[in-house]
């Protein structure tokens, strides 16, 4: 009777160790990308305007690529007309998302408030861990689709 319980417990521990090792490898990969000096960063900016032409927000996108135009990272910063903003960081390995960080801010009467602060770890295209530092959780599948949309739009590709 106890044998199946022990087997399940051992499998659970082994799986947990494997996930922790993978997360550690992803963190190391992100650090290596951040410290590389041979990568090129390009910036694309868009403004959001009212009908009268007043700029009320916008988006800045930063791509990090190598000489062969291989994509490593995309950071996008978005400002909304209501003074809220969002920052998304996406790290790729062989065009596959491995790490994402999402920060969303709400500006209430000149007081900046963090409403979302989440890190997402992916292995072979599947979410393996999501860490929400704020109570408001985000849908990891939407974040994955957003990250993929940047590569589909031609960012980081020829």
C-alpha positions as MATLAB code, in Angstrom:
seq = 'XXXXXXXXXXXXXXXXXXXXXXXXXXXXXXXXXXXXXXXXXXXXXXXXXXXXXXXXXXXXXXXXXXXXXXXXXXXXXXXXXXXXXXXXXXXXXXXXXXXXXXXXXXXXXXXXXXXXXXXXXXXXXXXXXXXXXXXXXXXXXXXXXXXXXXXXXXXXXX';
ca = [
       0.000    0.000    0.000;
       2.759    2.443    0.935;
       4.944    1.571   -2.069;
       2.886    3.648   -4.601;
       2.959    6.629   -2.221;
       6.751    6.452   -1.927;
       7.162    6.143   -5.682;
       4.913    9.168   -6.256;
       6.835   11.152   -3.634;
      10.200   10.291   -5.219;
       8.936   11.211   -8.693;
       7.624   14.517   -7.341;
      10.979   15.351   -5.765;
      12.873   14.454   -8.957;
      10.522   16.582  -11.073;
      10.884   19.513   -8.671;
      14.686   19.265   -8.788;
      14.595   19.161  -12.589;
      12.405   22.296  -12.769;
      14.661   24.143  -10.295;
      17.726   23.204  -12.363;
      16.032   24.439  -15.544;
      15.053   27.732  -13.878;
      18.636   28.177  -12.686;
      19.872   27.565  -16.244;
      17.390   30.145  -17.598;
      18.517   32.737  -15.033;
      22.144   32.119  -16.034;
      21.225   32.433  -19.723;
      19.492   35.785  -19.084;
      22.542   37.041  -17.173;
      24.854   35.996  -20.002;
      22.684   37.845  -22.545;
      22.645   40.983  -20.384;
      26.451   40.929  -20.070;
      27.281   40.307  -23.727;
      28.960   43.265  -25.383;
      28.920   41.879  -28.934;
      25.143   42.219  -29.415;
      23.410   45.043  -31.283;
      20.468   46.955  -29.865;
      17.941   48.624  -32.128;
      15.111   50.876  -31.017;
      11.712   51.420  -32.617;
       9.349   54.054  -31.228;
       5.684   54.784  -31.897;
       3.571   57.631  -30.528;
      -0.126   57.498  -29.675;
      -1.902   60.742  -30.569;
      -5.308   62.307  -29.996;
      -7.213   63.410  -33.075;
      -5.889   66.940  -32.439;
      -2.306   65.652  -32.785;
      -1.395   65.767  -29.093;
       0.911   62.895  -28.088;
      -0.727   61.002  -25.213;
       1.356   57.839  -25.078;
       3.524   55.543  -27.083;
       5.623   52.438  -27.330;
       9.364   51.884  -27.441;
      10.729   48.512  -28.488;
      14.343   47.482  -27.956;
      15.708   44.443  -29.808;
      18.970   42.722  -28.988;
      20.437   40.723  -31.879;
      23.800   39.407  -33.020;
      25.594   39.970  -36.347;
      23.528   37.213  -38.007;
      20.361   38.957  -36.791;
      19.645   36.174  -34.272;
      17.192   37.497  -31.695;
      18.073   37.284  -27.993;
      15.880   39.831  -26.236;
      13.003   42.242  -26.795;
      12.007   44.886  -24.282;
       8.920   46.947  -24.909;
       7.789   49.940  -22.865;
       4.277   51.259  -23.366;
       2.726   54.453  -21.996;
      -1.064   54.815  -22.084;
      -3.143   58.015  -22.204;
      -4.298   57.421  -18.604;
      -0.673   57.664  -17.391;
      -0.417   53.925  -16.856;
       2.543   52.069  -18.322;
       3.751   48.553  -18.951;
       7.178   47.037  -19.467;
       7.648   43.625  -21.035;
      10.961   41.774  -21.294;
      11.191   38.694  -23.483;
      14.277   36.474  -23.762;
      14.574   33.981  -26.589;
      16.774   30.990  -27.267;
      16.696   29.794  -30.875;
      13.536   31.904  -31.482;
      11.706   30.226  -28.567;
      10.635   32.200  -25.502;
      12.505   31.107  -22.365;
      11.855   33.992  -19.948;
       9.431   36.888  -19.648;
       9.107   39.651  -17.093;
       6.018   41.843  -16.909;
       5.713   45.088  -14.965;
       2.517   47.122  -15.165;
       2.106   50.426  -13.402;
      -0.934   52.547  -12.663;
      -0.493   56.234  -12.000;
      -2.971   57.438   -9.372;
      -2.781   61.148   -8.550;
       0.958   61.405   -9.170;
       1.623   58.228   -7.172;
       3.056   55.370   -9.209;
       1.616   51.996   -8.173;
       2.815   48.600   -9.385;
      -0.195   46.489  -10.294;
       1.575   43.563  -11.956;
       5.063   42.216  -11.366;
       5.497   38.739  -12.784;
       8.295   36.489  -13.997;
       7.565   33.558  -16.283;
       9.929   30.694  -17.095;
       9.437   28.525  -20.172;
      11.027   25.273  -21.274;
      10.462   24.004  -24.816;
       7.615   26.479  -25.234;
       5.754   25.425  -22.090;
       5.381   27.391  -18.877;
       7.303   25.698  -16.066;
       7.066   28.396  -13.398;
       5.246   31.680  -12.867;
       6.167   33.979  -10.005;
       3.650   36.728   -9.224;
       5.138   39.332   -6.894;
       1.786   41.152   -6.731;
      -1.677   39.681   -6.076;
      -2.851   40.434   -9.616;
      -1.912   37.445  -11.749;
      -1.542   37.472  -15.494;
      -2.416   34.879  -18.099;
       0.855   33.225  -19.093;
      -0.559   32.102  -22.437;
      -1.345   35.716  -23.403;
       2.194   36.751  -22.504;
       3.608   33.900  -24.572;
       1.436   34.919  -27.538;
       2.526   38.549  -27.148;
       6.187   37.493  -27.148;
       5.621   35.377  -30.238;
       3.825   38.234  -32.004;
       6.962   40.349  -31.847;
       8.894   37.693  -33.730;
       6.060   37.224  -36.258;
       6.028   40.959  -37.000;
       9.573   40.599  -38.235;
      11.426   41.879  -35.201;
      14.748   40.130  -34.989;
      14.263   38.403  -38.312;
      15.170   39.227  -41.901;
];
